[in-house]
Amino acid sequence: MPHQPVTPAKRNFARAMRRGPTDAENRLWQELRGRRLDNIKFRRQVPVGKYVADFLCAESRLIVEIDGSQRAESRHDQQRDADLKARGFRVLRLWNDDVMKDLSAVCDTIIAYVRDESLQPWR
């Protein structure tokens, strides 16, 4: 899909999201920022089409989303993931709980997905 310009409203929304992360997003960002995780470049709260991705590794076209249990089996998330997949991205959804309780395993999972682009998210 061709690149679409980011609207000022979407850019402002992404900035607001960066200023007010959840505890889990903030905790994971401390591991991802500045290429701290296995020298992998991530950006946070990045506009992608009509959505804002929690974390994006552009090089491997991987989007990492951190979700609370209220998002389980969300029809909106399923549509969003399908749209992002059509744009050539893989979307890895992780639970807030996992980030807070087992950050090491979360980081290992992210590294595996970045390094092996054939891996497909399971949910």
N, C-alpha and C positions, 0 to 999 in steps of 0.2 A: 504494500500500500504506500502511496506517496506520502511524504512528510506534510503534515498540516501545521500551519503556524499556530502558536499558542496564543490564545486570546488574553488580553490584560486581566480579565476576570479570573481565568484559570490560573494564570501566573500568581495573582494575589491570593487565591485560595491555597495554592501550594505553599506560598510563603507563610501563610497563617498556620498551615499544618506543621511546617517546620518549627514554628515558634511554640506550638502546643502539643508535643508528642505524648503518647501514652507512656506509662512506665516501661512497658515491654519494648516499645519502639526506641525509647531513649537508651535502654540497657543494650539492645542489639547495636544501635548506632555507635556506641562507645567501642564496640569490637570491630565495626566495619569501616569507620572513618579513617581517612588518611592512609589507606591501603594497609591497615593493621592486620587484617585477616589474610594471611598467605599472599600478601602483595596484590590483592584484587581491588580494583577501583570500583567503588560503589558511590552512587548519589542517592539522596533521600528526598522523598516527597517530590517526585519528578512528574510533570505533566506528560502524559502519553495519550495522544488523541483526546478523547473527551474525559479521560480518567486521570487520577493522580496516583502513581505507584508509590508504595511505601519506600521500597529500596530497589534500585536498578543497577545492574551490571550490564552496561551497554555492550561491552566486548563479547559476552556470551549470550546476550539477549535474554537475560534472566531477570524476572521481577520477583522479589520476595515480599509477600504480604503477611503481616502479623494480625491475626484475628482473635477476637474473644469468642466465647462459646455462643453468644447471641447470633453469630454469623454462620453457625453450622448449617450446611445444606441450603444456604441462601440462594434463591432463584436469581437475584440481582448479581451475586458473585459469579454464578455459573454463566450468565450472559456476558458479564465483564470479562471473564477468563476466555470465553470463546472469541470475543472481539479482539482481545490482546493476542491470542494465538493466531488469529487471522492476519495480524500485523507482524507475525514472525517471532513472537515472544513466548517463552515458557513462564508459567506463573507457579511459583512454589509458595503454598499457603502453610503457615506455621501457627501454632497456638500461642497466645500470650503466656499461658501456663508453662509451656515448654521452654520459652525464652527465660522466664523467671526462675524455673526450677532446674533446668539442665542446659545452660547456655553452651557448654562445651559440645554436647551432642548436636545442638542446633548449628553451631559453627562448622562442625565436621560435615553435616548434611549440606550446608550451603557450599562449602569447598567442593564436595563431590559433584554437585550439580553444575558448578561453574566449570570444573575441569573436564567433565564428561557430558557433552552437549546431547548425547543420545538418551540420557536419563529423562524420563517424563514424570512430572508430579503425580502423586497418587490420589490426591483429592482436589 
